[in-house]
Amino acid sequence: MLLKDKVALVTGSTSGIGLAIARSLAAEGARVMLNGFGDEHEIETIRKELAELSGDLAAYSDANLADPQAIDAMIARCTDELGSPSVLVNNAGIQHVAPVESFPPEKWDAILAINLTAVFHTTRLCLPSMRQRGWGRIINTASAHSLVASPNKSAYVAAKHGVAGFTKTVALEAAKDGVTVNCISPGYVWTPLVENQIPDTMKARGLTREQVMNDVLLAAQPTKRFVTPVEVAGLALYLCRPEAGSITGANISMDGGWTAQ
Ligand code: NAD
């Protein structure tokens, strides 16, 4: 198995894209640390499922990624219980949709903290042991919004552009150490994050639910279908393969052609 005896920390993996990535890494033997929020019984079921998939340990941290001390504690616990991560997937993210003049400052701060600053903290804490081992994979879930903008998403677009720039910088710093650093930039993926922004977009633009899905979300995507979490997970797994050793500093789109337009 590709990731036997390797440890993978996947932030925001109790749902959506992160959960699909956690499953695909565990299926290749990785000891996975899950992170994110949700129902504790459901999360325990997922943790057990991952341990079964890998035939090894799996753990869960409820660290709030808006809190740098909690990130520190999560990585210390991961290192104690599973080993130091050699695959780090920075995937946790939140969204808020509102015009910039009425964008709540506390939402701005939260989006920047979780979607961007947490990526800095996990990276700075995990990189030293990857370097020492001479092998590491840092995979950041960015977004088509790391490349292009949409109205009413100022904080998210700013944060995701930041993730893309941060990814390139760390890729250069780690280039000689066997550590690759990349981002995956999906278009719209059908997950709770997208579903939850439909009511706000309806309000902001005065549209019905169907209009938001077809005229706002899928309007951007020439394939006219949502990307699936499993497709994103397949690319994350590919980036862990030896054949992907020269892919670093890349921002790989998986957006049904959105940013090709
Ligand atoms: P999701 O809402 O299904 O999952 C988000 C995960 O992050 C959950 O596990 C949640 O508990 C966790 N999370 C949220 N706040 C957190 C916090 N403060 N601390 C720790 N964990 C926290 O969303 P998703 O669509 O799977 O999004 C995953 C990533 O993919 C995000 O970074 C998002 O920006 C990105 N993305 C999503 C889409 C899409 O269309 N769904 C498109 C492009 C990029």
Boltz pocket constraint, residues with backbone or C-beta under 6 A from the ligand:
constraints:
  - pocket:
      binder: B
      contacts: [[A, 11], [A, 12], [A, 13], [A, 14], [A, 15], [A, 16], [A, 17], [A, 18], [A, 35], [A, 36], [A, 37], [A, 38], [A, 62], [A, 63], [A, 64], [A, 65], [A, 66], [A, 90], [A, 91], [A, 92], [A, 93], [A, 94], [A, 114], [A, 115], [A, 141], [A, 142], [A, 143], [A, 144], [A, 185], [A, 186], [A, 187], [A, 188], [A, 189], [A, 190], [A, 191], [A, 192], [A, 193], [A, 194]]
      max_distance: 6.0
